[in-house]
């Protein structure tokens, strides 16, 4: 079967490339962008005195944990 694909000129993709075009591959970039925006917004609100230090101390570790969890799960694609 692989020979037929190569003979037909079709490209084969590795699982680590994540170039299959599935919509869920774009979710990681979107999540990262949203988390960066949230982190920046919270930092701005803290600077303006709207968010207290206690709230800030609670939020930023959660953001870091979400980023870490997403990075761990990023290579679990089974479709490509």
PyMOL Python script that loads the backbone (N, CA, C, O; Angstrom):
from pymol import cmd

cmd.read_pdbstr("""\
ATOM      1  N   UNK A   1       0.823  -1.187   0.000  1.00  0.00           N
ATOM      2  CA  UNK A   1       0.000   0.000   0.000  1.00  0.00           C
ATOM      3  C   UNK A   1       0.872   1.257   0.000  1.00  0.00           C
ATOM      4  O   UNK A   1       0.585   2.222  -0.709  1.00  0.00           O
ATOM      5  N   UNK A   2       1.937   1.235   0.802  1.00  0.00           N
ATOM      6  CA  UNK A   2       2.828   2.395   0.857  1.00  0.00           C
ATOM      7  C   UNK A   2       3.484   2.623  -0.496  1.00  0.00           C
ATOM      8  O   UNK A   2       3.705   3.764  -0.903  1.00  0.00           O
ATOM      9  N   UNK A   3       3.792   1.538  -1.188  1.00  0.00           N
ATOM     10  CA  UNK A   3       4.401   1.679  -2.513  1.00  0.00           C
ATOM     11  C   UNK A   3       3.440   2.342  -3.487  1.00  0.00           C
ATOM     12  O   UNK A   3       3.845   3.161  -4.312  1.00  0.00           O
ATOM     13  N   UNK A   4       2.166   1.983  -3.386  1.00  0.00           N
ATOM     14  CA  UNK A   4       1.166   2.574  -4.271  1.00  0.00           C
ATOM     15  C   UNK A   4       1.047   4.073  -4.021  1.00  0.00           C
ATOM     16  O   UNK A   4       0.919   4.853  -4.965  1.00  0.00           O
ATOM     17  N   UNK A   5       1.090   4.482  -2.747  1.00  0.00           N
ATOM     18  CA  UNK A   5       1.012   5.909  -2.426  1.00  0.00           C
ATOM     19  C   UNK A   5       2.209   6.659  -2.992  1.00  0.00           C
ATOM     20  O   UNK A   5       2.064   7.731  -3.579  1.00  0.00           O
ATOM     21  N   UNK A   6       3.387   6.085  -2.812  1.00  0.00           N
ATOM     22  CA  UNK A   6       4.584   6.745  -3.328  1.00  0.00           C
ATOM     23  C   UNK A   6       4.559   6.788  -4.848  1.00  0.00           C
ATOM     24  O   UNK A   6       4.968   7.776  -5.458  1.00  0.00           O
ATOM     25  N   UNK A   7       4.079   5.718  -5.449  1.00  0.00           N
ATOM     26  CA  UNK A   7       4.019   5.666  -6.905  1.00  0.00           C
ATOM     27  C   UNK A   7       3.024   6.691  -7.445  1.00  0.00           C
ATOM     28  O   UNK A   7       3.222   7.246  -8.526  1.00  0.00           O
ATOM     29  N   UNK A   8       1.969   6.936  -6.702  1.00  0.00           N
ATOM     30  CA  UNK A   8       0.960   7.895  -7.133  1.00  0.00           C
ATOM     31  C   UNK A   8       1.374   9.331  -6.840  1.00  0.00           C
ATOM     32  O   UNK A   8       0.684  10.269  -7.238  1.00  0.00           O
ATOM     33  N   UNK A   9       2.489   9.510  -6.151  1.00  0.00           N
ATOM     34  CA  UNK A   9       2.976  10.851  -5.860  1.00  0.00           C
ATOM     35  C   UNK A   9       2.390  11.457  -4.603  1.00  0.00           C
ATOM     36  O   UNK A   9       2.552  12.655  -4.371  1.00  0.00           O
ATOM     37  N   UNK A  10       1.711  10.665  -3.780  1.00  0.00           N
ATOM     38  CA  UNK A  10       1.131  11.180  -2.546  1.00  0.00           C
ATOM     39  C   UNK A  10       2.208  11.272  -1.480  1.00  0.00           C
ATOM     40  O   UNK A  10       3.073  10.402  -1.376  1.00  0.00           O
ATOM     41  N   UNK A  11       2.148  12.307  -0.710  1.00  0.00           N
ATOM     42  CA  UNK A  11       3.115  12.490   0.366  1.00  0.00           C
ATOM     43  C   UNK A  11       2.647  11.738   1.604  1.00  0.00           C
ATOM     44  O   UNK A  11       1.455  11.689   1.906  1.00  0.00           O
ATOM     45  N   UNK A  12       3.597  11.157   2.308  1.00  0.00           N
ATOM     46  CA  UNK A  12       3.285  10.541   3.587  1.00  0.00           C
ATOM     47  C   UNK A  12       3.739  11.490   4.679  1.00  0.00           C
ATOM     48  O   UNK A  12       4.767  12.154   4.552  1.00  0.00           O
ATOM     49  N   UNK A  13       2.957  11.548   5.763  1.00  0.00           N
ATOM     50  CA  UNK A  13       3.268  12.463   6.855  1.00  0.00           C
ATOM     51  C   UNK A  13       3.581  11.677   8.112  1.00  0.00           C
ATOM     52  O   UNK A  13       2.986  10.631   8.369  1.00  0.00           O
ATOM     53  N   UNK A  14       4.508  12.185   8.885  1.00  0.00           N
ATOM     54  CA  UNK A  14       4.798  11.560  10.164  1.00  0.00           C
ATOM     55  C   UNK A  14       3.822  12.079  11.204  1.00  0.00           C
ATOM     56  O   UNK A  14       3.251  13.158  11.042  1.00  0.00           O
ATOM     57  N   UNK A  15       3.627  11.308  12.278  1.00  0.00           N
ATOM     58  CA  UNK A  15       2.709  11.726  13.323  1.00  0.00           C
ATOM     59  C   UNK A  15       3.188  12.964  14.054  1.00  0.00           C
ATOM     60  O   UNK A  15       2.370  13.735  14.556  1.00  0.00           O
ATOM     61  N   UNK A  16       4.488  13.171  14.126  1.00  0.00           N
ATOM     62  CA  UNK A  16       4.996  14.321  14.871  1.00  0.00           C
ATOM     63  C   UNK A  16       4.892  15.619  14.087  1.00  0.00           C
ATOM     64  O   UNK A  16       5.041  16.697  14.663  1.00  0.00           O
ATOM     65  N   UNK A  17       4.644  15.540  12.801  1.00  0.00           N
ATOM     66  CA  UNK A  17       4.601  16.750  11.981  1.00  0.00           C
ATOM     67  C   UNK A  17       3.329  17.558  12.213  1.00  0.00           C
ATOM     68  O   UNK A  17       3.350  18.783  12.102  1.00  0.00           O
ATOM     69  N   UNK A  18       2.215  16.886  12.535  1.00  0.00           N
ATOM     70  CA  UNK A  18       0.928  17.552  12.750  1.00  0.00           C
ATOM     71  C   UNK A  18       0.553  18.451  11.579  1.00  0.00           C
ATOM     72  O   UNK A  18       0.070  19.566  11.777  1.00  0.00           O
ATOM     73  N   UNK A  19       0.771  17.974  10.378  1.00  0.00           N
ATOM     74  CA  UNK A  19       0.457  18.734   9.181  1.00  0.00           C
ATOM     75  C   UNK A  19      -0.751  18.173   8.446  1.00  0.00           C
ATOM     76  O   UNK A  19      -0.892  18.381   7.241  1.00  0.00           O
ATOM     77  N   UNK A  20      -1.613  17.474   9.146  1.00  0.00           N
ATOM     78  CA  UNK A  20      -2.721  16.816   8.468  1.00  0.00           C
ATOM     79  C   UNK A  20      -3.862  17.767   8.148  1.00  0.00           C
ATOM     80  O   UNK A  20      -4.734  17.418   7.352  1.00  0.00           O
ATOM     81  N   UNK A  21      -3.890  18.943   8.731  1.00  0.00           N
ATOM     82  CA  UNK A  21      -4.947  19.895   8.464  1.00  0.00           C
ATOM     83  C   UNK A  21      -6.168  19.743   9.351  1.00  0.00           C
ATOM     84  O   UNK A  21      -7.179  20.407   9.121  1.00  0.00           O
ATOM     85  N   UNK A  22      -6.099  18.896  10.349  1.00  0.00           N
ATOM     86  CA  UNK A  22      -7.222  18.727  11.270  1.00  0.00           C
ATOM     87  C   UNK A  22      -7.431  20.010  12.070  1.00  0.00           C
ATOM     88  O   UNK A  22      -6.473  20.700  12.422  1.00  0.00           O
ATOM     89  N   UNK A  23      -8.680  20.316  12.348  1.00  0.00           N
ATOM     90  CA  UNK A  23      -8.982  21.566  13.045  1.00  0.00           C
ATOM     91  C   UNK A  23      -8.436  21.590  14.464  1.00  0.00           C
ATOM     92  O   UNK A  23      -8.142  22.669  14.977  1.00  0.00           O
ATOM     93  N   UNK A  24      -8.291  20.443  15.116  1.00  0.00           N
ATOM     94  CA  UNK A  24      -7.826  20.447  16.503  1.00  0.00           C
ATOM     95  C   UNK A  24      -6.350  20.808  16.631  1.00  0.00           C
ATOM     96  O   UNK A  24      -5.903  21.122  17.734  1.00  0.00           O
ATOM     97  N   UNK A  25      -5.583  20.775  15.556  1.00  0.00           N
ATOM     98  CA  UNK A  25      -4.177  21.178  15.629  1.00  0.00           C
ATOM     99  C   UNK A  25      -4.042  22.685  15.801  1.00  0.00           C
ATOM    100  O   UNK A  25      -3.021  23.164  16.295  1.00  0.00           O
ATOM    101  N   UNK A  26      -5.047  23.422  15.406  1.00  0.00           N
ATOM    102  CA  UNK A  26      -5.003  24.870  15.557  1.00  0.00           C
ATOM    103  C   UNK A  26      -5.458  25.301  16.941  1.00  0.00           C
ATOM    104  O   UNK A  26      -5.252  26.454  17.320  1.00  0.00           O
ATOM    105  N   UNK A  27      -6.067  24.412  17.700  1.00  0.00           N
ATOM    106  CA  UNK A  27      -6.540  24.735  19.041  1.00  0.00           C
ATOM    107  C   UNK A  27      -5.413  25.064  19.998  1.00  0.00           C
ATOM    108  O   UNK A  27      -5.581  25.911  20.875  1.00  0.00           O
ATOM    109  N   UNK A  28      -4.271  24.418  19.851  1.00  0.00           N
ATOM    110  CA  UNK A  28      -3.145  24.664  20.753  1.00  0.00           C
ATOM    111  C   UNK A  28      -2.639  26.088  20.607  1.00  0.00           C
ATOM    112  O   UNK A  28      -2.377  26.758  21.606  1.00  0.00           O
ATOM    113  N   UNK A  29      -2.500  26.550  19.390  1.00  0.00           N
ATOM    114  CA  UNK A  29      -2.035  27.918  19.165  1.00  0.00           C
ATOM    115  C   UNK A  29      -3.059  28.922  19.675  1.00  0.00           C
ATOM    116  O   UNK A  29      -2.699  29.950  20.249  1.00  0.00           O
ATOM    117  N   UNK A  30      -4.320  28.621  19.466  1.00  0.00           N
ATOM    118  CA  UNK A  30      -5.375  29.520  19.932  1.00  0.00           C
ATOM    119  C   UNK A  30      -5.409  29.557  21.458  1.00  0.00           C
ATOM    120  O   UNK A  30      -5.543  30.631  22.045  1.00  0.00           O
ATOM    121  N   UNK A  31      -5.291  28.409  22.101  1.00  0.00           N
ATOM    122  CA  UNK A  31      -5.293  28.363  23.561  1.00  0.00           C
ATOM    123  C   UNK A  31      -4.111  29.135  24.121  1.00  0.00           C
ATOM    124  O   UNK A  31      -4.265  29.889  25.082  1.00  0.00           O
ATOM    125  N   UNK A  32      -2.948  28.958  23.542  1.00  0.00           N
ATOM    126  CA  UNK A  32      -1.760  29.667  24.006  1.00  0.00           C
ATOM    127  C   UNK A  32      -1.954  31.177  23.878  1.00  0.00           C
ATOM    128  O   UNK A  32      -1.606  31.927  24.789  1.00  0.00           O
ATOM    129  N   UNK A  33      -2.500  31.617  22.767  1.00  0.00           N
ATOM    130  CA  UNK A  33      -2.730  33.048  22.557  1.00  0.00           C
ATOM    131  C   UNK A  33      -3.728  33.603  23.571  1.00  0.00           C
ATOM    132  O   UNK A  33      -3.533  34.694  24.108  1.00  0.00           O
ATOM    133  N   UNK A  34      -4.786  32.856  23.827  1.00  0.00           N
ATOM    134  CA  UNK A  34      -5.786  33.303  24.800  1.00  0.00           C
ATOM    135  C   UNK A  34      -5.186  33.363  26.198  1.00  0.00           C
ATOM    136  O   UNK A  34      -5.446  34.310  26.940  1.00  0.00           O
ATOM    137  N   UNK A  35      -4.388  32.369  26.566  1.00  0.00           N
ATOM    138  CA  UNK A  35      -3.769  32.375  27.892  1.00  0.00           C
ATOM    139  C   UNK A  35      -2.798  33.537  28.056  1.00  0.00           C
ATOM    140  O   UNK A  35      -2.735  34.144  29.126  1.00  0.00           O
ATOM    141  N   UNK A  36      -2.051  33.850  27.024  1.00  0.00           N
ATOM    142  CA  UNK A  36      -1.144  35.000  27.084  1.00  0.00           C
ATOM    143  C   UNK A  36      -1.947  36.289  27.249  1.00  0.00           C
ATOM    144  O   UNK A  36      -1.565  37.161  28.030  1.00  0.00           O
ATOM    145  N   UNK A  37      -3.052  36.413  26.523  1.00  0.00           N
ATOM    146  CA  UNK A  37      -3.898  37.598  26.664  1.00  0.00           C
ATOM    147  C   UNK A  37      -4.485  37.705  28.070  1.00  0.00           C
ATOM    148  O   UNK A  37      -4.518  38.791  28.648  1.00  0.00           O
ATOM    149  N   UNK A  38      -4.945  36.588  28.616  1.00  0.00           N
ATOM    150  CA  UNK A  38      -5.495  36.598  29.975  1.00  0.00           C
ATOM    151  C   UNK A  38      -4.421  36.978  30.981  1.00  0.00           C
ATOM    152  O   UNK A  38      -4.664  37.785  31.878  1.00  0.00           O
ATOM    153  N   UNK A  39      -3.246  36.404  30.836  1.00  0.00           N
ATOM    154  CA  UNK A  39      -2.142  36.728  31.739  1.00  0.00           C
ATOM    155  C   UNK A  39      -1.807  38.219  31.662  1.00  0.00           C
ATOM    156  O   UNK A  39      -1.604  38.860  32.693  1.00  0.00           O
ATOM    157  N   UNK A  40      -1.748  38.764  30.471  1.00  0.00           N
ATOM    158  CA  UNK A  40      -1.473  40.191  30.302  1.00  0.00           C
ATOM    159  C   UNK A  40      -2.571  41.067  30.879  1.00  0.00           C
ATOM    160  O   UNK A  40      -2.292  42.100  31.488  1.00  0.00           O
ATOM    161  N   UNK A  41      -3.820  40.657  30.690  1.00  0.00           N
ATOM    162  CA  UNK A  41      -4.942  41.415  31.233  1.00  0.00           C
ATOM    163  C   UNK A  41      -4.916  41.420  32.758  1.00  0.00           C
ATOM    164  O   UNK A  41      -5.129  42.459  33.383  1.00  0.00           O
ATOM    165  N   UNK A  42      -4.654  40.262  33.355  1.00  0.00           N
ATOM    166  CA  UNK A  42      -4.580  40.179  34.817  1.00  0.00           C
ATOM    167  C   UNK A  42      -3.429  41.030  35.340  1.00  0.00           C
ATOM    168  O   UNK A  42      -3.570  41.709  36.357  1.00  0.00           O
ATOM    169  N   UNK A  43      -2.293  40.997  34.651  1.00  0.00           N
ATOM    170  CA  UNK A  43      -1.152  41.818  35.065  1.00  0.00           C
ATOM    171  C   UNK A  43      -1.498  43.305  34.971  1.00  0.00           C
ATOM    172  O   UNK A  43      -1.124  44.084  35.848  1.00  0.00           O
ATOM    173  N   UNK A  44      -2.206  43.700  33.917  1.00  0.00           N
ATOM    174  CA  UNK A  44      -2.617  45.093  33.770  1.00  0.00           C
ATOM    175  C   UNK A  44      -3.587  45.497  34.877  1.00  0.00           C
ATOM    176  O   UNK A  44      -3.450  46.565  35.474  1.00  0.00           O
ATOM    177  N   UNK A  45      -4.562  44.640  35.145  1.00  0.00           N
ATOM    178  CA  UNK A  45      -5.526  44.943  36.203  1.00  0.00           C
ATOM    179  C   UNK A  45      -4.855  45.024  37.567  1.00  0.00           C
ATOM    180  O   UNK A  45      -5.262  45.817  38.417  1.00  0.00           O
ATOM    181  N   UNK A  46      -3.829  44.206  37.777  1.00  0.00           N
ATOM    182  CA  UNK A  46      -3.067  44.274  39.029  1.00  0.00           C
ATOM    183  C   UNK A  46      -2.329  45.602  39.120  1.00  0.00           C
ATOM    184  O   UNK A  46      -2.307  46.236  40.174  1.00  0.00           O
ATOM    185  N   UNK A  47      -1.732  46.014  38.025  1.00  0.00           N
ATOM    186  CA  UNK A  47      -1.003  47.284  37.994  1.00  0.00           C
ATOM    187  C   UNK A  47      -1.939  48.465  38.254  1.00  0.00           C
ATOM    188  O   UNK A  47      -1.557  49.433  38.912  1.00  0.00           O
ATOM    189  N   UNK A  48      -3.155  48.383  37.738  1.00  0.00           N
ATOM    190  CA  UNK A  48      -4.132  49.450  37.935  1.00  0.00           C
ATOM    191  C   UNK A  48      -4.797  49.397  39.311  1.00  0.00           C
ATOM    192  O   UNK A  48      -5.547  50.305  39.668  1.00  0.00           O
ATOM    193  N   UNK A  49      -4.532  48.357  40.075  1.00  0.00           N
ATOM    194  CA  UNK A  49      -5.102  48.234  41.414  1.00  0.00           C
ATOM    195  C   UNK A  49      -6.484  47.622  41.446  1.00  0.00           C
ATOM    196  O   UNK A  49      -7.127  47.617  42.496  1.00  0.00           O
ATOM    197  N   UNK A  50      -6.961  47.106  40.323  1.00  0.00           N
ATOM    198  CA  UNK A  50      -8.290  46.502  40.264  1.00  0.00           C
ATOM    199  C   UNK A  50      -8.259  45.075  40.805  1.00  0.00           C
ATOM    200  O   UNK A  50      -9.206  44.638  41.459  1.00  0.00           O
ATOM    201  N   UNK A  51      -7.182  44.351  40.537  1.00  0.00           N
ATOM    202  CA  UNK A  51      -6.993  42.987  41.028  1.00  0.00           C
ATOM    203  C   UNK A  51      -6.005  43.039  42.186  1.00  0.00           C
ATOM    204  O   UNK A  51      -4.961  43.683  42.092  1.00  0.00           O
ATOM    205  N   UNK A  52      -6.336  42.366  43.266  1.00  0.00           N
ATOM    206  CA  UNK A  52      -5.454  42.361  44.434  1.00  0.00           C
ATOM    207  C   UNK A  52      -4.292  41.401  44.228  1.00  0.00           C
ATOM    208  O   UNK A  52      -4.316  40.567  43.323  1.00  0.00           O
ATOM    209  N   UNK A  53      -3.289  41.523  45.063  1.00  0.00           N
ATOM    210  CA  UNK A  53      -2.124  40.636  44.997  1.00  0.00           C
ATOM    211  C   UNK A  53      -2.528  39.184  45.242  1.00  0.00           C
ATOM    212  O   UNK A  53      -1.982  38.275  44.616  1.00  0.00           O
ATOM    213  N   UNK A  54      -3.483  38.960  46.150  1.00  0.00           N
ATOM    214  CA  UNK A  54      -3.931  37.593  46.448  1.00  0.00           C
ATOM    215  C   UNK A  54      -4.575  36.945  45.222  1.00  0.00           C
ATOM    216  O   UNK A  54      -4.335  35.771  44.940  1.00  0.00           O
ATOM    217  N   UNK A  55      -5.382  37.703  44.501  1.00  0.00           N
ATOM    218  CA  UNK A  55      -6.013  37.179  43.286  1.00  0.00           C
ATOM    219  C   UNK A  55      -4.965  36.886  42.222  1.00  0.00           C
ATOM    220  O   UNK A  55      -5.014  35.847  41.564  1.00  0.00           O
ATOM    221  N   UNK A  56      -4.032  37.791  42.057  1.00  0.00           N
ATOM    222  CA  UNK A  56      -2.949  37.613  41.087  1.00  0.00           C
ATOM    223  C   UNK A  56      -2.118  36.378  41.427  1.00  0.00           C
ATOM    224  O   UNK A  56      -1.766  35.595  40.545  1.00  0.00           O
ATOM    225  N   UNK A  57      -1.808  36.211  42.718  1.00  0.00           N
ATOM    226  CA  UNK A  57      -1.029  35.051  43.147  1.00  0.00           C
ATOM    227  C   UNK A  57      -1.773  33.742  42.911  1.00  0.00           C
ATOM    228  O   UNK A  57      -1.144  32.694  42.764  1.00  0.00           O
ATOM    229  N   UNK A  58      -3.084  33.786  42.873  1.00  0.00           N
ATOM    230  CA  UNK A  58      -3.882  32.592  42.603  1.00  0.00           C
ATOM    231  C   UNK A  58      -3.967  32.300  41.105  1.00  0.00           C
ATOM    232  O   UNK A  58      -3.918  31.139  40.700  1.00  0.00           O
ATOM    233  N   UNK A  59      -4.091  33.331  40.286  1.00  0.00           N
ATOM    234  CA  UNK A  59      -4.354  33.145  38.856  1.00  0.00           C
ATOM    235  C   UNK A  59      -3.123  32.718  38.070  1.00  0.00           C
ATOM    236  O   UNK A  59      -3.231  31.826  37.228  1.00  0.00           O
ATOM    237  N   UNK A  60      -1.962  33.312  38.305  1.00  0.00           N
ATOM    238  CA  UNK A  60      -0.833  33.031  37.413  1.00  0.00           C
ATOM    239  C   UNK A  60      -0.354  31.586  37.483  1.00  0.00           C
ATOM    240  O   UNK A  60       0.027  31.052  36.442  1.00  0.00           O
ATOM    241  N   UNK A  61      -0.346  30.906  38.647  1.00  0.00           N
ATOM    242  CA  UNK A  61       0.051  29.489  38.604  1.00  0.00           C
ATOM    243  C   UNK A  61      -0.942  28.615  37.832  1.00  0.00           C
ATOM    244  O   UNK A  61      -0.554  27.632  37.201  1.00  0.00           O
ATOM    245  N   UNK A  62      -2.213  28.979  37.889  1.00  0.00           N
ATOM    246  CA  UNK A  62      -3.221  28.222  37.139  1.00  0.00           C
ATOM    247  C   UNK A  62      -2.973  28.358  35.640  1.00  0.00           C
ATOM    248  O   UNK A  62      -3.095  27.384  34.897  1.00  0.00           O
ATOM    249  N   UNK A  63      -2.630  29.553  35.198  1.00  0.00           N
ATOM    250  CA  UNK A  63      -2.329  29.771  33.782  1.00  0.00           C
ATOM    251  C   UNK A  63      -1.122  28.940  33.361  1.00  0.00           C
ATOM    252  O   UNK A  63      -1.134  28.327  32.294  1.00  0.00           O
ATOM    253  N   UNK A  64      -0.088  28.916  34.185  1.00  0.00           N
ATOM    254  CA  UNK A  64       1.109  28.122  33.879  1.00  0.00           C
ATOM    255  C   UNK A  64       0.766  26.631  33.818  1.00  0.00           C
ATOM    256  O   UNK A  64       1.269  25.925  32.945  1.00  0.00           O
ATOM    257  N   UNK A  65      -0.080  26.142  34.728  1.00  0.00           N
ATOM    258  CA  UNK A  65      -0.471  24.728  34.721  1.00  0.00           C
ATOM    259  C   UNK A  65      -1.269  24.377  33.473  1.00  0.00           C
ATOM    260  O   UNK A  65      -1.092  23.294  32.915  1.00  0.00           O
ATOM    261  N   UNK A  66      -2.133  25.263  33.032  1.00  0.00           N
ATOM    262  CA  UNK A  66      -2.914  25.011  31.817  1.00  0.00           C
ATOM    263  C   UNK A  66      -2.001  24.940  30.602  1.00  0.00           C
ATOM    264  O   UNK A  66      -2.172  24.074  29.743  1.00  0.00           O
ATOM    265  N   UNK A  67      -1.035  25.844  30.527  1.00  0.00           N
ATOM    266  CA  UNK A  67      -0.070  25.809  29.421  1.00  0.00           C
ATOM    267  C   UNK A  67       0.707  24.497  29.443  1.00  0.00           C
ATOM    268  O   UNK A  67       0.881  23.865  28.401  1.00  0.00           O
ATOM    269  N   UNK A  68       1.172  24.082  30.612  1.00  0.00           N
ATOM    270  CA  UNK A  68       1.926  22.832  30.733  1.00  0.00           C
ATOM    271  C   UNK A  68       1.102  21.616  30.347  1.00  0.00           C
ATOM    272  O   UNK A  68       1.594  20.724  29.657  1.00  0.00           O
ATOM    273  N   UNK A  69      -0.154  21.574  30.791  1.00  0.00           N
ATOM    274  CA  UNK A  69      -1.030  20.448  30.455  1.00  0.00           C
ATOM    275  C   UNK A  69      -1.279  20.388  28.956  1.00  0.00           C
ATOM    276  O   UNK A  69      -1.291  19.308  28.367  1.00  0.00           O
ATOM    277  N   UNK A  70      -1.475  21.537  28.346  1.00  0.00           N
ATOM    278  CA  UNK A  70      -1.703  21.567  26.896  1.00  0.00           C
ATOM    279  C   UNK A  70      -0.463  21.101  26.138  1.00  0.00           C
ATOM    280  O   UNK A  70      -0.575  20.411  25.125  1.00  0.00           O
ATOM    281  N   UNK A  71       0.715  21.476  26.627  1.00  0.00           N
ATOM    282  CA  UNK A  71       1.952  21.035  25.976  1.00  0.00           C
ATOM    283  C   UNK A  71       2.118  19.521  26.094  1.00  0.00           C
ATOM    284  O   UNK A  71       2.595  18.879  25.158  1.00  0.00           O
ATOM    285  N   UNK A  72       1.732  18.946  27.229  1.00  0.00           N
ATOM    286  CA  UNK A  72       1.821  17.498  27.399  1.00  0.00           C
ATOM    287  C   UNK A  72       0.857  16.766  26.474  1.00  0.00           C
ATOM    288  O   UNK A  72       1.200  15.724  25.915  1.00  0.00           O
ATOM    289  N   UNK A  73      -0.324  17.298  26.313  1.00  0.00           N
ATOM    290  CA  UNK A  73      -1.348  16.640  25.504  1.00  0.00           C
ATOM    291  C   UNK A  73      -1.235  16.945  24.017  1.00  0.00           C
ATOM    292  O   UNK A  73      -1.930  16.330  23.208  1.00  0.00           O
ATOM    293  N   UNK A  74      -0.386  17.867  23.653  1.00  0.00           N
ATOM    294  CA  UNK A  74      -0.270  18.315  22.268  1.00  0.00           C
ATOM    295  C   UNK A  74       0.153  17.195  21.319  1.00  0.00           C
ATOM    296  O   UNK A  74      -0.262  17.197  20.160  1.00  0.00           O
ATOM    297  N   UNK A  75       0.951  16.257  21.763  1.00  0.00           N
ATOM    298  CA  UNK A  75       1.457  15.196  20.891  1.00  0.00           C
ATOM    299  C   UNK A  75       0.625  13.927  20.966  1.00  0.00           C
ATOM    300  O   UNK A  75       1.111  12.852  20.614  1.00  0.00           O
ATOM    301  N   UNK A  76      -0.616  14.027  21.418  1.00  0.00           N
ATOM    302  CA  UNK A  76      -1.471  12.851  21.549  1.00  0.00           C
ATOM    303  C   UNK A  76      -2.439  12.690  20.382  1.00  0.00           C
ATOM    304  O   UNK A  76      -3.491  12.072  20.546  1.00  0.00           O
ATOM    305  N   UNK A  77      -2.124  13.211  19.245  1.00  0.00           N
ATOM    306  CA  UNK A  77      -2.998  13.126  18.081  1.00  0.00           C
ATOM    307  C   UNK A  77      -2.991  11.699  17.533  1.00  0.00           C
ATOM    308  O   UNK A  77      -1.928  11.117  17.317  1.00  0.00           O
ATOM    309  N   UNK A  78      -4.162  11.147  17.314  1.00  0.00           N
ATOM    310  CA  UNK A  78      -4.249   9.799  16.759  1.00  0.00           C
ATOM    311  C   UNK A  78      -4.807   9.804  15.337  1.00  0.00           C
ATOM    312  O   UNK A  78      -4.947   8.747  14.722  1.00  0.00           O
ATOM    313  N   UNK A  79      -5.122  10.971  14.819  1.00  0.00           N
ATOM    314  CA  UNK A  79      -5.763  11.022  13.505  1.00  0.00           C
ATOM    315  C   UNK A  79      -4.768  11.133  12.354  1.00  0.00           C
ATOM    316  O   UNK A  79      -5.117  10.851  11.207  1.00  0.00           O
ATOM    317  N   UNK A  80      -3.549  11.535  12.643  1.00  0.00           N
ATOM    318  CA  UNK A  80      -2.632  11.755  11.523  1.00  0.00           C
ATOM    319  C   UNK A  80      -1.334  11.007  11.698  1.00  0.00           C
ATOM    320  O   UNK A  80      -0.454  11.088  10.840  1.00  0.00           O
TER     321      UNK A  80
END
""", "prot")
cmd.dss("prot")
cmd.show_as("cartoon", "prot")
cmd.util.cbc("prot")
cmd.orient("prot")
